[in-house]
């Protein structure tokens, strides 16, 4: 794994005179209306060029569309990155997107070291959004190569009158956690497989207040984790279950997180089409999110106990692979008729959920790139939220909104559980063509006691960006759900 090295970032009250680049917002409707420049910069610009920054930006094609960037010549070799902010009042979402887009534009420039970010940041939530967007936007996965390119060390100064230094530090912790999740998702599956993924999780929390336990194939077999052993049975890479524990002395609540960590998903004997397989290294994004978020929660010192399970396996076809119609015994004894080997994630999650329910949590949240059905329903930028509790669903959706991530509640109920009826086992792992994401959610709910609050995040729609970069979202792994999980933990402190 490439080490995550964050650029230097500090708060300043005014734009440093010697900044190589100054990032400024462009607001308006269809036509550029205003660039919010420090007065001294704006006057100096007009004296030198004989026109306003707005006129120059407009001549160069600048648009106020949120996230659109234009580079404008500045004073004494200094350049301006003009970034669209739309016509409405700035929100954390629009500011985060603008900061991410500008940061990405700057990261691609030559001979740039110091950057002043003069976006709206005079409220705590806006400052947090600017810092997160700036740090997330400059990320790009470094290719595996014999001659890695030197990446210049950037220094960002965020212009803000908010004096609370803890806001920047908290934003740095959360952004770094999301970058760790991105990096894991982007790693090729021959480099990140269950054993090395478990090792990376151990390395991440080393020296912190998070305790870690790794169950190998022997532990999983003797412990009765039949979902892991079935899914991982076709691969030479044996499965792992990583358990993290963060337990502050006076914790207000106990949160259990469970993440799907399928480091490569071929579909097993129900083999995927070749074109659907190339991005299946991202099928461990749920485990990446819960592990990275746990580390962030501990670094932030949130007063919530967190127990986390990263359920790791590789799903390949071979003479030892599990089959459709096999009956599997999940941790705790529940038997499952397997209906499709390409619905493997719910089987390892079932092990993790059943084990996590024994920890006496106040809330269990599982995170998984679980179904294509969620992608059909929601597109490629919104993740699905399932819960049989309106209160829990509102908590999760509120956390996502506070974190600046897009989420939508999807339905489940007796109708989706009915598809799980089996004649040869306690239940079936799926079935039927319609409502696949809801059926999968009902299956997962079967492994959590009814009295325990539970939510399921299906992040398949938003975990891997195959399009172009947008705002703070890069190409490839997005690290989605990390920020939402941190906000869920924060909400449980009350």
C-alpha positions as CSV (number, residue, x, y, z in Angstrom):
1,X,0.0,0.0,0.0
2,X,1.2,3.5,-0.9
3,X,1.6,5.5,2.3
4,X,-1.0,8.3,2.7
5,X,0.9,11.6,3.1
6,X,-1.3,14.6,3.6
7,X,0.0,18.0,2.4
8,X,0.6,20.7,4.9
9,X,-2.5,22.7,5.6
10,X,-2.8,25.8,7.9
11,X,-5.4,28.5,8.6
12,X,-4.6,32.1,7.8
13,X,-6.5,35.3,8.1
14,X,-5.4,36.8,4.8
15,X,-4.0,35.5,1.5
16,X,-0.3,35.1,1.8
17,X,1.5,37.5,-0.6
18,X,3.8,34.8,-1.9
19,X,1.3,32.1,-2.6
20,X,2.0,30.4,-6.0
21,X,-1.7,29.9,-6.6
22,X,-4.8,31.6,-5.1
23,X,-8.1,29.7,-5.2
24,X,-11.2,32.0,-5.4
25,X,-14.9,31.4,-5.9
26,X,-17.0,32.4,-8.9
27,X,-20.7,32.9,-8.2
28,X,-23.7,33.8,-10.3
29,X,-26.3,32.2,-12.6
30,X,-25.7,31.5,-16.2
31,X,-23.2,34.4,-16.4
32,X,-20.3,35.0,-14.0
33,X,-21.3,37.6,-11.5
34,X,-18.6,37.9,-9.0
35,X,-15.2,36.6,-7.9
36,X,-14.7,36.9,-4.1
37,X,-11.1,38.2,-4.1
38,X,-9.2,39.9,-1.3
39,X,-9.4,43.6,-2.0
40,X,-5.7,44.0,-2.3
41,X,-5.4,41.2,-4.9
42,X,-8.4,42.5,-6.9
43,X,-7.0,46.1,-7.1
44,X,-3.6,44.9,-8.0
45,X,-5.0,42.7,-10.8
46,X,-7.0,45.6,-12.3
47,X,-4.0,47.9,-12.2
48,X,-1.9,45.4,-14.1
49,X,-4.3,44.0,-16.6
50,X,-6.8,46.9,-17.0
51,X,-9.8,44.7,-16.3
52,X,-11.4,42.8,-13.5
53,X,-10.7,39.2,-12.7
54,X,-14.3,38.4,-13.5
55,X,-13.9,39.8,-17.1
56,X,-10.7,37.9,-17.6
57,X,-12.2,34.7,-16.2
58,X,-15.2,35.1,-18.4
59,X,-13.0,35.6,-21.5
60,X,-11.2,32.4,-20.6
61,X,-14.5,30.5,-20.5
62,X,-15.1,30.4,-16.7
63,X,-18.5,29.3,-15.6
64,X,-20.2,29.5,-12.2
65,X,-21.3,25.9,-12.4
66,X,-20.3,24.2,-9.1
67,X,-16.9,22.6,-9.4
68,X,-15.9,24.2,-12.8
69,X,-12.4,25.5,-12.7
70,X,-10.5,28.0,-14.8
71,X,-6.9,29.1,-14.4
72,X,-6.3,32.8,-14.8
73,X,-2.9,34.6,-14.9
74,X,-2.2,36.5,-11.7
75,X,0.3,39.0,-10.3
76,X,4.0,38.5,-10.3
77,X,3.8,35.0,-11.6
78,X,1.0,34.1,-9.3
79,X,-1.9,32.2,-10.8
80,X,-5.6,32.2,-9.8
81,X,-7.8,29.2,-9.9
82,X,-11.4,30.4,-10.3
83,X,-13.8,27.7,-9.2
84,X,-17.6,27.8,-9.7
85,X,-19.8,28.0,-6.7
86,X,-23.3,28.3,-8.3
87,X,-25.8,31.1,-7.5
88,X,-27.0,30.1,-4.1
89,X,-25.6,30.8,-0.6
90,X,-22.6,28.5,0.0
91,X,-23.2,25.3,1.8
92,X,-20.8,22.7,3.1
93,X,-21.6,20.5,0.1
94,X,-20.9,23.1,-2.5
95,X,-17.9,24.4,-0.7
96,X,-16.4,20.9,-0.3
97,X,-17.0,20.2,-4.0
98,X,-15.4,23.5,-5.1
99,X,-12.4,22.9,-2.8
100,X,-12.0,19.4,-4.2
101,X,-12.1,20.5,-7.8
102,X,-9.7,23.4,-7.2
103,X,-7.3,21.2,-5.3
104,X,-7.3,18.6,-8.1
105,X,-6.6,21.4,-10.6
106,X,-3.7,22.7,-8.6
107,X,-2.2,19.2,-8.0
108,X,-1.9,18.9,-11.8
109,X,0.1,22.1,-12.2
110,X,3.9,22.3,-12.6
111,X,6.1,24.6,-10.4
112,X,3.5,25.0,-7.7
113,X,4.1,24.6,-4.0
114,X,2.1,27.1,-2.0
115,X,-1.6,27.4,-2.5
116,X,-4.0,29.9,-0.7
117,X,-7.6,28.7,-0.6
118,X,-9.9,31.7,-0.4
119,X,-13.3,30.0,-0.5
120,X,-16.2,30.7,1.9
121,X,-14.9,29.4,5.3
122,X,-16.0,31.8,8.0
123,X,-18.3,29.4,9.7
124,X,-17.1,26.2,11.4
125,X,-18.9,23.8,9.0
126,X,-17.7,25.7,6.0
127,X,-14.1,25.6,7.2
128,X,-14.4,21.9,7.8
129,X,-15.8,21.4,4.3
130,X,-13.0,23.4,2.7
131,X,-10.3,21.4,4.5
132,X,-11.9,18.1,3.7
133,X,-12.5,19.0,0.0
134,X,-8.9,20.3,-0.3
135,X,-7.3,17.2,1.1
136,X,-9.6,14.8,-0.7
137,X,-9.4,16.6,-4.0
138,X,-5.6,16.4,-4.3
139,X,-5.6,12.6,-4.1
140,X,-4.9,10.4,-7.1
141,X,-3.9,6.8,-7.0
142,X,-0.2,6.3,-7.8
143,X,0.2,3.6,-10.4
144,X,2.3,0.5,-9.6
145,X,5.5,1.3,-11.6
146,X,9.3,0.6,-11.5
147,X,9.8,4.4,-11.7
148,X,7.4,6.2,-9.4
149,X,7.0,9.9,-10.3
150,X,8.0,12.4,-7.7
151,X,5.0,14.2,-6.3
152,X,5.7,17.7,-5.1
153,X,4.9,18.5,-1.5
154,X,2.0,21.0,-1.5
155,X,1.3,23.6,1.2
156,X,-2.2,24.8,1.5
157,X,-3.3,27.9,3.4
158,X,-7.0,28.2,4.1
159,X,-8.3,31.7,4.5
160,X,-10.7,31.8,7.5
161,X,-11.6,33.9,10.5
162,X,-12.6,30.8,12.5
163,X,-10.1,30.5,15.2
164,X,-10.9,27.0,16.5
165,X,-7.9,24.9,15.5
166,X,-9.6,21.7,16.4
167,X,-11.9,22.0,13.3
168,X,-8.9,21.7,11.0
169,X,-7.4,18.8,12.9
170,X,-10.7,16.9,13.0
171,X,-11.2,17.5,9.3
172,X,-7.7,16.2,8.6
173,X,-8.4,13.0,10.6
174,X,-11.6,12.2,8.7
175,X,-10.1,13.1,5.3
176,X,-7.1,10.9,6.0
177,X,-9.4,8.0,6.9
178,X,-11.3,8.4,3.6
179,X,-8.0,8.5,1.7
180,X,-6.9,5.2,3.4
181,X,-10.1,3.6,2.3
182,X,-9.6,4.9,-1.3
183,X,-6.1,3.5,-1.4
184,X,-7.2,0.1,-0.2
185,X,-10.0,0.0,-2.8
186,X,-7.6,0.9,-5.6
187,X,-5.0,-1.7,-4.8
188,X,-4.8,-4.6,-7.3
189,X,-6.2,-7.9,-5.9
190,X,-2.8,-9.7,-6.3
191,X,-1.5,-7.1,-3.8
192,X,-4.5,-6.8,-1.5
193,X,-6.0,-10.1,-0.6
194,X,-7.4,-11.3,2.8
195,X,-4.0,-11.9,4.5
196,X,-2.5,-8.6,3.3
197,X,-5.7,-6.7,3.9
198,X,-5.8,-7.9,7.5
199,X,-2.1,-7.0,7.9
200,X,-2.8,-3.5,6.5
201,X,-5.6,-3.1,9.1
202,X,-3.2,-4.1,11.9
203,X,-0.6,-1.6,10.6
204,X,-3.2,1.2,10.5
205,X,-4.2,1.0,14.1
206,X,-0.8,0.1,15.5
207,X,0.1,2.4,18.4
208,X,-3.5,3.7,18.9
209,X,-6.2,2.9,21.4
210,X,-7.7,0.4,19.0
211,X,-7.1,-3.3,19.8
212,X,-7.0,-5.8,16.9
213,X,-7.6,-9.5,16.5
214,X,-7.2,-11.4,13.3
215,X,-8.9,-14.8,12.8
216,X,-7.3,-17.0,10.2
217,X,-8.7,-20.0,8.4
218,X,-8.0,-22.3,11.4
219,X,-9.8,-19.9,13.7
220,X,-12.7,-19.5,11.3
221,X,-13.1,-23.2,10.8
222,X,-13.1,-24.0,14.5
223,X,-15.3,-21.0,15.3
224,X,-18.0,-22.0,12.9
225,X,-17.7,-19.1,10.5
226,X,-19.3,-21.0,7.6
227,X,-19.9,-18.0,5.4
228,X,-16.2,-17.1,5.3
229,X,-15.0,-20.6,4.7
230,X,-17.6,-21.2,1.9
231,X,-16.9,-18.0,0.0
232,X,-13.1,-18.3,0.4
233,X,-13.1,-22.0,-0.3
234,X,-12.3,-21.7,-4.0
235,X,-9.3,-19.5,-3.6
236,X,-5.7,-20.3,-2.6
237,X,-5.9,-17.1,-0.5
238,X,-7.5,-18.1,2.8
239,X,-10.2,-15.8,4.4
240,X,-9.7,-13.6,7.4
241,X,-11.9,-11.9,9.9
242,X,-10.5,-8.8,11.5
243,X,-12.0,-7.6,14.8
244,X,-11.2,-4.1,16.0
245,X,-12.1,-2.8,19.4
246,X,-12.1,0.8,20.6
247,X,-13.5,1.2,24.2
248,X,-13.2,4.5,26.0
249,X,-13.8,4.3,29.7
250,X,-17.1,6.2,29.8
251,X,-18.6,5.4,26.4
252,X,-22.1,6.7,25.9
253,X,-23.1,3.9,23.5
254,X,-21.8,0.8,21.8
255,X,-21.6,0.8,18.0
256,X,-20.8,-2.4,16.0
257,X,-19.6,-2.0,12.4
258,X,-19.5,-4.9,10.0
259,X,-17.9,-4.5,6.5
260,X,-17.8,-6.7,3.4
261,X,-14.2,-7.4,2.4
262,X,-14.3,-9.5,-0.8
263,X,-10.9,-8.6,-2.1
264,X,-11.8,-9.9,-5.5
265,X,-15.1,-11.2,-6.8
266,X,-15.2,-13.3,-9.9
267,X,-18.7,-14.5,-9.1
268,X,-17.4,-17.9,-8.2
269,X,-19.1,-20.8,-10.1
270,X,-21.8,-18.3,-11.2
271,X,-19.0,-16.5,-13.1
272,X,-19.4,-12.9,-13.9
273,X,-19.0,-11.7,-17.5
274,X,-15.5,-10.6,-18.2
275,X,-16.4,-6.9,-18.6
276,X,-18.1,-6.9,-15.2
277,X,-15.0,-8.4,-13.4
278,X,-12.3,-5.8,-14.1
279,X,-13.3,-3.5,-11.2
280,X,-14.1,-6.2,-8.7
281,X,-11.2,-5.3,-6.6
282,X,-13.6,-2.7,-5.2
283,X,-15.8,-5.4,-3.6
284,X,-14.0,-4.9,-0.3
285,X,-14.9,-1.2,0.0
286,X,-17.3,-1.9,2.9
287,X,-14.6,-3.4,5.0
288,X,-12.2,-0.6,4.0
289,X,-14.8,2.0,5.2
290,X,-15.6,0.5,8.6
291,X,-11.9,-0.1,9.4
292,X,-10.8,3.4,8.3
293,X,-13.7,5.0,10.1
294,X,-12.9,3.1,13.3
295,X,-9.4,4.4,13.2
296,X,-10.7,8.0,12.7
297,X,-13.2,7.6,15.6
298,X,-10.4,6.6,17.9
299,X,-8.2,9.4,16.8
300,X,-11.0,11.9,17.3
301,X,-11.5,10.5,20.8
302,X,-15.2,10.1,20.4
303,X,-16.9,8.9,23.5
304,X,-18.5,5.8,21.9
305,X,-17.4,2.2,22.1
306,X,-16.8,0.7,18.6
307,X,-16.4,-2.9,17.7
308,X,-15.7,-3.6,14.1
309,X,-15.6,-6.7,11.9
310,X,-13.8,-6.7,8.5
311,X,-15.1,-9.9,6.7
312,X,-12.4,-10.8,4.2
313,X,-12.4,-13.4,1.5
314,X,-11.6,-13.9,-2.2
315,X,-14.4,-15.4,-4.4
316,X,-13.0,-17.6,-7.1
317,X,-14.1,-20.7,-9.0
318,X,-12.3,-24.0,-8.5
319,X,-12.9,-27.6,-7.6
320,X,-13.1,-26.5,-4.0
321,X,-15.5,-23.6,-4.6
322,X,-18.9,-23.6,-3.0
323,X,-21.9,-24.2,-5.2
324,X,-25.5,-22.9,-5.8
325,X,-27.8,-25.1,-3.6
326,X,-25.1,-25.8,-1.0
327,X,-26.4,-25.6,2.6
328,X,-24.0,-23.5,4.7
329,X,-23.9,-23.1,8.5
330,X,-23.3,-19.5,9.5
331,X,-21.7,-18.5,12.8
332,X,-24.2,-19.2,15.5
333,X,-25.8,-22.2,13.8
334,X,-28.3,-20.7,11.3
335,X,-28.3,-22.8,8.0
336,X,-28.5,-21.1,4.6
337,X,-29.4,-22.5,1.2
338,X,-27.0,-20.8,-1.2
339,X,-28.8,-19.6,-4.3
340,X,-26.0,-18.0,-6.2
341,X,-22.3,-17.9,-5.6
342,X,-22.2,-14.3,-6.9
343,X,-24.2,-13.3,-3.9
344,X,-21.3,-14.1,-1.6
345,X,-20.9,-10.8,0.3
346,X,-24.1,-11.4,2.4
347,X,-22.6,-14.7,3.5
348,X,-19.5,-13.3,5.1
349,X,-21.5,-10.4,6.5
350,X,-23.9,-12.9,8.1
351,X,-21.0,-14.3,10.0
352,X,-19.9,-10.9,11.1
353,X,-23.4,-9.7,12.0
354,X,-24.1,-12.8,14.1
355,X,-20.8,-12.5,15.9
356,X,-21.3,-8.7,16.3
357,X,-24.7,-9.2,17.8
358,X,-23.0,-11.1,20.7
359,X,-21.2,-7.9,21.7
360,X,-24.3,-6.4,23.1
361,X,-24.4,-3.3,20.9
362,X,-26.8,-0.4,20.9
363,X,-26.6,-0.2,17.1
364,X,-25.2,-2.4,14.4
365,X,-24.4,-0.9,11.0
366,X,-23.1,-3.0,8.1
367,X,-21.5,-1.6,5.0
368,X,-21.2,-3.4,1.7
369,X,-20.9,-3.2,-2.0
370,X,-23.8,-5.6,-2.0
371,X,-26.1,-5.5,-5.0
372,X,-26.3,-4.3,-8.6
373,X,-30.0,-3.8,-7.8
374,X,-29.0,-0.8,-5.6
375,X,-27.1,0.7,-8.6
376,X,-30.1,0.3,-10.9
377,X,-32.3,2.0,-8.3
378,X,-29.9,4.9,-7.3
379,X,-27.4,5.4,-10.1
380,X,-23.7,6.0,-9.3
381,X,-23.5,8.7,-6.7
382,X,-26.0,7.8,-3.9
383,X,-25.8,4.8,-1.6
384,X,-28.8,2.9,-0.2
385,X,-29.9,2.8,3.4
386,X,-32.0,0.0,4.9
387,X,-33.5,-0.4,8.3
388,X,-36.6,-1.7,9.9
389,X,-36.5,1.2,12.3
390,X,-37.6,4.7,11.2
391,X,-35.5,6.2,14.1
392,X,-32.4,4.4,13.0
393,X,-32.9,5.3,9.4
394,X,-33.2,8.9,10.3
395,X,-30.1,8.8,12.3
396,X,-28.1,7.3,9.4
397,X,-29.6,9.7,6.8
398,X,-28.9,12.7,9.2
399,X,-25.3,11.5,9.6
400,X,-24.9,11.2,5.8
401,X,-26.2,14.8,5.4
402,X,-23.9,16.1,8.1
403,X,-21.0,14.4,6.4
404,X,-21.9,15.7,2.9
405,X,-22.6,12.2,1.5
406,X,-25.6,11.3,-0.6
407,X,-27.8,8.6,0.8
408,X,-31.4,7.4,0.2
409,X,-33.6,5.1,2.2
410,X,-34.9,2.0,0.3
411,X,-37.7,-0.3,1.5
412,X,-37.8,-3.7,3.1
413,X,-40.4,-5.7,4.9
414,X,-42.3,-9.0,5.0
415,X,-42.5,-9.0,1.2
416,X,-38.7,-8.9,0.8
417,X,-38.2,-11.5,3.6
418,X,-40.7,-13.9,1.9
419,X,-38.2,-14.6,-0.9
420,X,-35.8,-16.1,1.6
421,X,-38.0,-19.1,2.5
422,X,-36.2,-22.4,2.0
423,X,-37.4,-26.0,2.0
424,X,-33.9,-27.4,2.8
425,X,-32.4,-24.9,5.3
426,X,-33.4,-22.2,7.8
427,X,-33.5,-19.7,5.0
428,X,-32.2,-19.0,1.5
429,X,-29.6,-16.4,0.7
430,X,-31.8,-14.7,-2.0
431,X,-34.2,-15.4,-4.8
432,X,-36.3,-13.7,-7.3
433,X,-35.5,-11.1,-9.9
434,X,-37.2,-8.1,-8.3
435,X,-36.2,-6.1,-5.3
436,X,-32.8,-7.7,-5.0
437,X,-31.3,-5.0,-2.8
438,X,-34.3,-5.2,-0.4
439,X,-34.2,-9.0,-0.3
440,X,-30.5,-8.9,0.5
441,X,-31.2,-6.4,3.3
442,X,-33.8,-8.8,4.8
443,X,-31.3,-11.6,4.7
444,X,-28.8,-9.6,6.7
445,X,-31.5,-8.6,9.2
446,X,-32.0,-12.3,9.9
447,X,-28.7,-12.5,11.7
448,X,-29.3,-9.6,14.2
449,X,-31.6,-10.1,17.1
450,X,-34.8,-8.1,16.7
451,X,-34.2,-6.0,19.8
452,X,-30.9,-4.7,18.5
453,X,-31.1,-1.6,16.3
454,X,-29.6,-2.2,12.8
455,X,-28.9,-0.5,9.5
456,X,-27.5,-1.7,6.3
457,X,-25.6,0.6,3.8
458,X,-25.5,-0.7,0.3
459,X,-22.6,1.4,-1.1
460,X,-22.3,-0.4,-4.5
461,X,-23.6,2.6,-6.3
462,X,-21.0,5.1,-5.0
463,X,-17.9,3.1,-4.0
464,X,-16.0,3.2,-7.3
465,X,-16.1,6.0,-9.8
466,X,-15.6,4.7,-13.4
467,X,-16.3,8.1,-14.9
468,X,-14.4,11.4,-14.6
469,X,-13.3,13.0,-11.4
470,X,-15.9,15.4,-9.9
471,X,-15.4,17.8,-7.0
472,X,-13.7,15.9,-4.1
473,X,-14.5,12.5,-5.8
474,X,-11.6,11.0,-7.8
475,X,-11.5,8.3,-10.4
476,X,-11.5,4.9,-8.8
477,X,-12.1,4.2,-5.2
478,X,-14.1,6.9,-3.5
479,X,-13.9,5.9,0.2
480,X,-17.7,6.5,0.5
481,X,-19.4,6.0,3.9
482,X,-16.3,6.7,6.0
483,X,-17.5,10.2,6.8
484,X,-21.1,9.0,7.4
485,X,-19.9,6.3,9.9
486,X,-17.9,8.9,11.8
487,X,-21.0,11.1,12.0
488,X,-23.1,8.1,13.2
489,X,-20.6,7.6,16.0
490,X,-20.6,11.3,16.8
491,X,-24.4,11.3,17.0
492,X,-24.3,8.5,19.6
493,X,-22.4,10.6,22.0
494,X,-25.5,12.7,22.9
